[in-house]
Amino acid sequence: MTLLLMPFRWCWNLICFFLWPARFVEEATRDSIAREFEMNKQLLEKFPNRDLPAERVADFRHGREKQTQTLRRSILSSLVIVAVLCFFAWVTRALVGELPARWIAGVRVLSGGLILWAVLGRLGWKIQTWNGTSLPERVNDTWFKLTYGLGVYLLMLSVMTAE
């Protein structure tokens, strides 16, 4: 029965994430505490009834609030960036006109290559620090955004000029 309810639970969590973030944070806090008890046997020995003090629960809640805010901001900003890139591709098409048919395949390959380069550059990321603000990390983040953004722009341009 639990397996049958899992897809509905995930859908509910997504709805809460976008529409009721406070409710999502509470659910994420409960989930984090439950997982911590599963993984941390010392914590379970110290609190066998799984009833944490209020300040420990508040620490978990604060962490989930920060994560939720960061993720929500990230999703919104990525949506805005994609919309802006689509708009610029539309403006470019309006100003330049149709790309020659022989160029469209090349632009699509180039855009796919740039997107792939950006994504694969993130997969092998061994320079991460705890807070993620070192200069190499900031350069890596900027490089990712530039290559990915250019790839998406070129992809949108090639799709908008396709017949």
C-alpha positions, 0 to 999 in steps of 0.5 A, spaced: 500 500 500 505 504 501 508 503 494 502 505 491 501 512 495 508 514 493 507 517 487 501 521 490 506 523 496 511 526 491 505 530 487 503 533 494 510 535 496 511 538 489 504 542 490 506 544 497 513 546 495 510 551 490 504 553 493 505 552 500 512 553 502 511 553 509 507 546 509 513 543 505 518 546 510 514 542 515 514 536 511 521 536 509 523 537 517 519 531 519 523 527 513 530 530 515 529 528 522 526 521 521 532 520 516 537 522 521 534 517 526 535 512 521 542 514 519 545 516 526 545 510 531 548 515 537 542 520 536 537 514 536 540 511 543 540 518 546 533 519 544 530 512 543 523 515 543 525 520 537 522 526 540 528 531 539 528 538 544 525 544 540 532 547 539 534 541 535 528 541 531 528 548 530 535 547 527 533 542 522 527 547 520 532 553 519 536 548 514 530 546 510 527 553 510 534 555 507 534 550 502 527 551 500 528 558 499 534 557 495 531 552 491 525 556 489 529 562 487 533 558 483 527 555 479 524 562 478 531 565 476 532 559 471 525 560 468 526 567 467 533 566 464 530 561 459 524 566 457 529 572 456 533 567 452 527 565 448 525 573 447 532 574 445 532 569 440 525 571 437 528 578 437 534 576 433 530 572 428 525 578 427 532 582 426 536 577 421 530 573 418 530 566 417 537 563 417 539 559 411 537 552 411 544 549 411 546 553 417 540 550 421 543 544 422 550 547 424 547 551 429 543 546 432 549 541 433 553 547 436 547 549 441 547 541 443 555 541 444 555 547 448 549 545 453 553 538 453 559 541 455 556 546 460 553 540 463 558 535 463 563 540 466 558 540 472 559 532 473 566 532 474 566 538 479 571 536 484 573 543 487 567 544 491 568 547 498 563 548 504 560 554 502 561 554 495 564 561 494 571 560 492 574 564 486 574 557 482 567 555 484 565 562 482 568 562 475 566 555 474 558 557 475 559 563 471 562 558 465 556 554 466 551 559 465 555 562 459 556 556 455 549 553 457 545 560 456 549 561 449 547 553 447 539 555 449 539 561 445 542 558 439 537 552 440 531 557 440 534 561 434 535 554 430 528 552 432 524 559 431 527 559 424 526 552 422 521 551 417 
